[in-house]
Amino acid sequence: MTDQKPVVAGVDAHTDEHHVAALDLQGRLLGAAAFPANAAGYRQLIGWLRSQGELVRVGVESTGAYAAGLARALITEGIQVLEVNQPHPHARQRLGKSDTIDAELAARAALSGTATAIPKQTTGVVEAIRQLMVARTGALKARTAALQQLDDLIITAPEHLRSELRQGRTLKARAALCLQLRPDRGRAHEPTQAAKLALRSIARRTRELDREIVTLDRQLEQLIQAAAPRTVSLFAVGTQAASQLLITAGQNIDRLRSEAAFAKICGAAPIPASSGRTTRHRLDYGGDRQANRALYMVAVCRLRYCERTRVYAARRTADGLSRREILRCLKRYIAREIYHTLRADLEALNSA
């Protein structure tokens, strides 16, 4: 029996079809094919790759989106999967754009070592938390939009109705007043009755969204308490912040080499901004912006309520740092602290 030659592959993922290309270790293209984006297609794709030789690793685009199912299938088969970014614009300008070309470029990124990122594990409780957070974020945005619509309608409502609803001091209070409106559907052609009907409809929508958010919050709190008890016990780290930072890290947090890598992915690593006689660092505008926002909210809360943080801020202010620079430093320290608690939480969770 002839020994199989090592093969590296790349996948360009789409909604209905995944394109795959295989290379040998010298970078020669062995073949390319396309397979359906379903369980049967995943089996066919893996079988085709193994027919090309001994599969070493696969570079896959969109492992957190279109290729999530394929990534799970590859990992289940014991195949090393690497996350690949979209091709650089220079490569596309030189080679053109097609699904086969993108798959080949993904394979070359995996072969050359340009792609080193390990995809997040999507088969555990952290993935469940992510899905619930997606639903909560959508409900929160919808509630905000509904309340804004309510306010806009109140502004343009007939005078007597507007003055009645303006008794509520907040949008939530006005929404509660709108729930008490009793429109006459038989006179819906009149602006006053139409306004009552529209306002009550929007108010009911906000009430349902409030209930949905409360239900999701309760479920998230239970999951977070079970998955990351050490992290949520930290000062000012609540359910929402812990959820977002768990999602950013992924259940297989060992894919991050150090706490510096975690700070980098959260956009909290210091970026040198020195010139001439000035030595300073600036805020990092990259990374996961939602994770960065979670760190920011923790930092702001600690600045207000944590005595140790207030003392630190006073000392750095005396050193000449601005508030923005102090917040940058605080986010970096908080990222270090949370990385270690998350790692301990997830190691305990994965070993259970």
C-alpha positions as CSV (number, residue, x, y, z in Angstrom):
1,M,0.0,0.0,0.0
2,T,1.4,3.4,-1.1
3,D,1.7,6.1,1.6
4,Q,-0.7,9.0,1.1
5,K,0.9,12.4,0.6
6,P,0.0,15.2,3.0
7,V,-2.7,17.6,1.9
8,V,-3.8,21.0,3.1
9,A,-7.2,22.3,2.1
10,G,-9.2,25.5,2.1
11,V,-13.0,26.2,2.1
12,D,-14.9,29.2,0.8
13,A,-18.3,28.9,2.6
14,H,-21.7,30.1,1.4
15,T,-25.3,29.7,2.3
16,D,-26.1,26.8,-0.1
17,E,-22.8,25.5,-1.2
18,H,-19.2,25.2,0.1
19,H,-16.2,25.3,-2.3
20,V,-13.1,23.5,-1.4
21,A,-9.6,23.3,-2.8
22,A,-6.7,20.9,-1.9
23,L,-3.0,21.6,-2.1
24,D,0.1,19.4,-1.6
25,L,2.8,20.7,0.7
26,Q,4.7,22.2,-2.2
27,G,1.6,24.4,-2.9
28,R,0.5,22.6,-6.1
29,L,-3.3,22.6,-6.6
30,L,-4.5,19.0,-6.5
31,G,-8.2,19.8,-7.2
32,A,-11.2,21.8,-6.4
33,A,-14.9,20.9,-5.9
34,A,-18.2,22.2,-4.5
35,F,-20.5,20.4,-2.1
36,P,-24.0,21.2,-0.6
37,A,-24.0,23.1,2.7
38,N,-25.8,20.3,4.7
39,A,-24.9,17.2,6.7
40,A,-24.7,15.0,3.6
41,G,-22.6,17.6,1.8
42,Y,-20.2,17.8,4.8
43,R,-19.6,14.0,4.6
44,Q,-19.0,14.2,0.9
45,L,-16.6,17.1,1.3
46,I,-14.6,15.2,4.0
47,G,-14.5,12.1,1.9
48,W,-13.3,14.0,-1.2
49,L,-10.5,15.6,0.8
50,R,-9.3,12.3,2.2
51,S,-9.3,10.8,-1.3
52,Q,-6.7,13.5,-2.2
53,G,-4.2,12.3,0.5
54,E,-3.5,12.5,4.2
55,L,-5.4,15.6,5.4
56,V,-3.2,17.8,7.6
57,R,-5.4,20.8,8.2
58,V,-8.2,22.9,6.7
59,G,-8.4,26.6,6.4
60,V,-12.1,27.7,6.5
61,E,-13.7,31.1,6.0
62,S,-16.7,32.2,8.1
63,T,-16.4,29.5,10.8
64,G,-18.7,31.6,13.0
65,A,-21.3,32.0,10.2
66,Y,-21.9,30.1,6.9
67,A,-19.2,27.4,7.8
68,A,-20.3,26.8,11.4
69,G,-21.8,23.4,10.6
70,L,-18.9,22.4,8.5
71,A,-16.4,23.4,11.1
72,R,-18.3,21.2,13.7
73,A,-18.3,18.3,11.3
74,L,-14.5,18.6,10.6
75,I,-13.6,18.9,14.3
76,T,-15.8,15.9,15.1
77,E,-13.7,13.9,12.5
78,G,-10.5,15.0,14.3
79,I,-9.4,17.3,11.5
80,Q,-7.5,20.5,12.5
81,V,-9.5,23.6,11.5
82,L,-8.0,27.1,11.2
83,E,-10.0,30.3,10.8
84,V,-9.1,32.2,7.6
85,N,-9.8,35.8,6.9
86,Q,-11.1,37.0,3.6
87,P,-8.5,37.3,0.9
88,H,-6.5,40.5,0.9
89,P,-7.7,43.1,-1.8
90,H,-4.3,42.9,-3.5
91,A,-4.7,39.2,-4.0
92,R,-8.1,39.6,-5.4
93,Q,-6.9,42.4,-7.7
94,R,-4.1,40.1,-9.0
95,L,-6.0,36.8,-9.3
96,G,-9.6,37.9,-9.7
97,K,-12.6,36.8,-7.7
98,S,-14.4,33.4,-7.7
99,D,-15.4,30.8,-5.1
100,T,-12.7,28.4,-6.4
101,I,-10.0,31.1,-6.2
102,D,-11.1,32.1,-2.6
103,A,-11.0,28.4,-1.6
104,E,-7.5,28.1,-3.0
105,L,-6.4,31.2,-1.2
106,A,-7.8,29.9,2.0
107,A,-5.8,26.7,1.5
108,R,-2.6,28.7,0.8
109,A,-3.2,30.7,4.0
110,A,-3.4,27.5,6.0
111,L,-0.3,26.0,4.2
112,S,1.9,29.1,4.7
113,G,1.0,29.6,8.4
114,T,-0.6,33.0,7.7
115,A,-3.8,31.6,9.2
116,T,-3.2,30.5,12.8
117,A,-6.5,31.3,14.6
118,I,-8.4,28.4,16.1
119,P,-12.2,28.6,15.7
120,K,-14.4,28.9,18.7
121,Q,-16.1,25.8,20.0
122,T,-19.8,26.0,19.3
123,T,-21.1,22.8,21.0
124,G,-21.3,24.0,24.6
125,V,-23.0,26.3,27.0
126,V,-21.1,29.4,25.7
127,E,-22.8,28.9,22.3
128,A,-26.1,28.7,24.1
129,I,-25.3,32.0,25.9
130,R,-24.4,33.6,22.5
131,Q,-27.8,32.6,21.0
132,L,-29.7,34.0,23.9
133,M,-27.7,37.2,23.8
134,V,-28.5,37.6,20.1
135,A,-32.2,37.3,20.9
136,R,-31.9,39.7,23.8
137,T,-30.0,42.3,21.8
138,G,-32.6,42.1,19.1
139,A,-35.5,42.5,21.6
140,L,-33.7,45.5,23.2
141,K,-33.2,47.3,19.9
142,A,-36.8,46.6,18.9
143,R,-38.0,48.0,22.3
144,T,-35.9,51.1,21.9
145,A,-37.3,51.6,18.3
146,A,-40.9,51.1,19.5
147,L,-40.5,53.6,22.4
148,Q,-39.0,56.2,19.9
149,Q,-42.0,55.6,17.6
150,L,-44.3,56.1,20.5
151,D,-42.7,59.4,21.4
152,D,-42.8,60.6,17.7
153,L,-46.6,59.8,17.5
154,I,-47.2,61.6,20.8
155,I,-45.5,64.7,19.5
156,T,-47.8,64.8,16.4
157,A,-51.0,63.6,18.2
158,P,-54.1,65.9,18.6
159,E,-53.6,68.5,21.3
160,H,-55.9,67.0,24.0
161,L,-54.4,63.6,23.6
162,R,-50.9,64.9,23.6
163,S,-51.4,66.8,26.8
164,E,-53.0,63.8,28.5
165,L,-50.0,61.5,27.6
166,R,-47.4,64.2,28.4
167,Q,-48.3,63.6,32.1
168,G,-46.0,60.7,32.0
169,R,-42.5,61.9,32.8
170,T,-40.7,59.1,31.0
171,L,-41.3,57.1,27.8
172,K,-42.1,54.0,29.9
173,A,-44.7,56.0,31.9
174,R,-46.2,57.3,28.7
175,A,-46.3,53.8,27.2
176,A,-48.2,52.7,30.4
177,L,-50.7,55.5,29.8
178,C,-51.1,54.4,26.1
179,L,-52.1,50.9,27.3
180,Q,-55.2,52.5,28.9
181,L,-56.4,54.1,25.7
182,R,-59.7,52.8,24.3
183,P,-59.9,53.7,20.6
184,D,-63.2,53.5,18.7
185,R,-62.4,51.2,15.8
186,G,-65.5,52.3,14.0
187,R,-64.1,55.8,13.8
188,A,-60.6,54.9,12.8
189,H,-60.8,57.4,9.9
190,E,-60.6,60.2,12.5
191,P,-57.0,61.2,13.5
192,T,-57.7,61.1,17.2
193,Q,-59.0,57.5,17.1
194,A,-56.3,56.4,14.7
195,A,-53.7,57.9,17.0
196,K,-55.1,56.1,20.0
197,L,-55.1,52.8,18.1
198,A,-51.5,53.2,16.9
199,L,-50.3,54.3,20.3
200,R,-51.9,51.4,22.1
201,S,-50.5,49.0,19.5
202,I,-47.0,50.2,20.0
203,A,-47.4,50.3,23.8
204,R,-48.5,46.6,23.7
205,R,-45.5,45.8,21.6
206,T,-43.1,47.4,24.1
207,R,-44.9,45.5,27.0
208,E,-44.3,42.2,25.2
209,L,-40.7,43.0,24.4
210,D,-40.2,43.9,28.1
211,R,-41.5,40.5,29.1
212,E,-39.3,38.8,26.5
213,I,-36.2,40.6,27.8
214,V,-37.0,39.7,31.4
215,T,-37.4,36.0,30.4
216,L,-34.1,36.0,28.5
217,D,-32.3,37.8,31.4
218,R,-33.4,35.2,33.9
219,Q,-32.2,32.3,31.6
220,L,-28.9,34.1,30.9
221,E,-28.3,34.6,34.7
222,Q,-28.8,30.9,35.3
223,L,-26.4,29.9,32.6
224,I,-23.8,32.5,33.6
225,Q,-23.9,31.5,37.3
226,A,-23.3,27.9,36.2
227,A,-20.7,28.6,33.5
228,A,-18.7,31.5,35.1
229,P,-19.3,31.8,38.8
230,R,-15.8,33.3,39.5
231,T,-16.2,35.9,36.8
232,V,-19.6,37.3,37.9
233,S,-18.3,37.5,41.4
234,L,-15.8,40.2,40.4
235,F,-16.7,43.8,41.3
236,A,-19.0,45.4,38.7
237,V,-19.1,42.4,36.4
238,G,-22.7,41.6,35.8
239,T,-24.6,39.0,33.7
240,Q,-24.4,41.1,30.5
241,A,-20.7,41.9,30.7
242,A,-19.8,38.3,31.7
243,S,-22.0,36.9,28.8
244,Q,-20.3,39.1,26.2
245,L,-16.8,38.4,27.4
246,L,-17.5,34.6,27.5
247,I,-18.8,34.8,23.9
248,T,-15.7,36.7,22.8
249,A,-13.3,34.3,24.5
250,G,-15.1,31.1,23.4
251,Q,-15.6,28.0,25.4
252,N,-12.1,26.7,24.2
253,I,-10.4,29.7,25.7
254,D,-7.0,27.9,25.4
255,R,-7.1,29.0,21.8
256,L,-5.9,32.4,23.2
257,R,-2.2,32.1,24.0
258,S,-2.2,34.5,26.9
259,E,-4.1,37.3,28.7
260,A,-2.4,39.7,26.3
261,A,-4.1,37.9,23.4
262,F,-7.5,38.2,25.2
263,A,-6.9,42.0,25.7
264,K,-6.0,42.3,22.0
265,I,-9.2,40.6,20.9
266,C,-11.2,42.9,23.3
267,G,-9.6,46.0,21.8
268,A,-8.0,46.8,25.1
269,A,-4.3,46.3,24.3
270,P,-2.2,49.5,24.3
271,I,-1.2,50.8,20.9
272,P,2.1,52.8,20.8
273,A,1.5,56.4,19.7
274,S,4.9,57.9,20.4
275,S,6.7,60.5,18.4
276,G,9.9,62.5,19.1
277,R,10.0,63.5,22.7
278,T,6.5,62.3,23.4
279,T,6.1,58.7,24.7
280,R,2.5,57.6,25.0
281,H,-0.1,54.9,24.0
282,R,-3.5,55.3,22.6
283,L,-6.8,53.4,22.6
284,D,-7.1,50.4,20.3
285,Y,-10.0,50.8,17.8
286,G,-9.8,47.2,16.7
287,G,-11.0,44.0,18.3
288,D,-14.5,43.0,19.4
289,R,-16.3,46.3,20.0
290,Q,-19.0,44.7,22.1
291,A,-16.3,43.1,24.4
292,N,-14.6,46.5,24.6
293,R,-17.9,48.1,25.6
294,A,-18.3,45.5,28.3
295,L,-14.9,46.3,29.7
296,Y,-15.7,50.0,29.5
297,M,-18.9,49.7,31.5
298,V,-17.0,47.7,34.2
299,A,-14.3,50.4,34.3
300,V,-16.8,53.3,34.6
301,C,-18.7,51.5,37.3
302,R,-15.5,50.8,39.3
303,L,-14.4,54.4,38.8
304,R,-17.6,55.5,40.6
305,Y,-17.9,52.9,43.3
306,C,-14.6,51.1,43.8
307,E,-12.3,52.9,46.3
308,R,-9.1,51.2,45.0
309,T,-9.9,52.2,41.4
310,R,-10.6,55.8,42.5
311,V,-7.2,56.0,44.3
312,Y,-5.5,54.6,41.2
313,A,-7.3,57.1,38.9
314,A,-6.2,60.0,41.2
315,R,-2.6,58.8,41.1
316,R,-2.6,58.5,37.3
317,T,-4.3,61.9,37.0
318,A,-1.5,63.4,39.0
319,D,1.0,61.7,36.6
320,G,-0.6,63.7,33.8
321,L,-2.9,61.1,32.2
322,S,-6.2,62.1,30.7
323,R,-9.5,60.4,31.6
324,R,-9.4,58.5,28.3
325,E,-5.9,57.2,29.0
326,I,-6.9,56.2,32.5
327,L,-9.9,54.3,31.1
328,R,-7.6,52.6,28.6
329,C,-5.3,51.5,31.4
330,L,-8.2,50.3,33.5
331,K,-9.7,48.3,30.6
332,R,-6.3,46.6,30.2
333,Y,-6.1,45.6,33.9
334,I,-9.7,44.4,33.9
335,A,-9.1,42.3,30.8
336,R,-6.2,40.6,32.6
337,E,-8.3,40.0,35.7
338,I,-11.2,38.6,33.7
339,Y,-9.1,36.4,31.5
340,H,-7.8,34.5,34.5
341,T,-11.2,34.0,36.1
342,L,-12.7,33.0,32.7
343,R,-10.0,30.5,32.2
344,A,-10.5,29.0,35.6
345,D,-14.3,28.9,35.1
346,L,-14.1,27.3,31.6
347,E,-11.4,24.8,32.7
348,A,-13.7,23.7,35.5
349,L,-16.7,23.6,33.1
350,N,-14.9,21.6,30.4
351,S,-13.6,19.1,32.9
352,A,-17.0,18.5,34.6
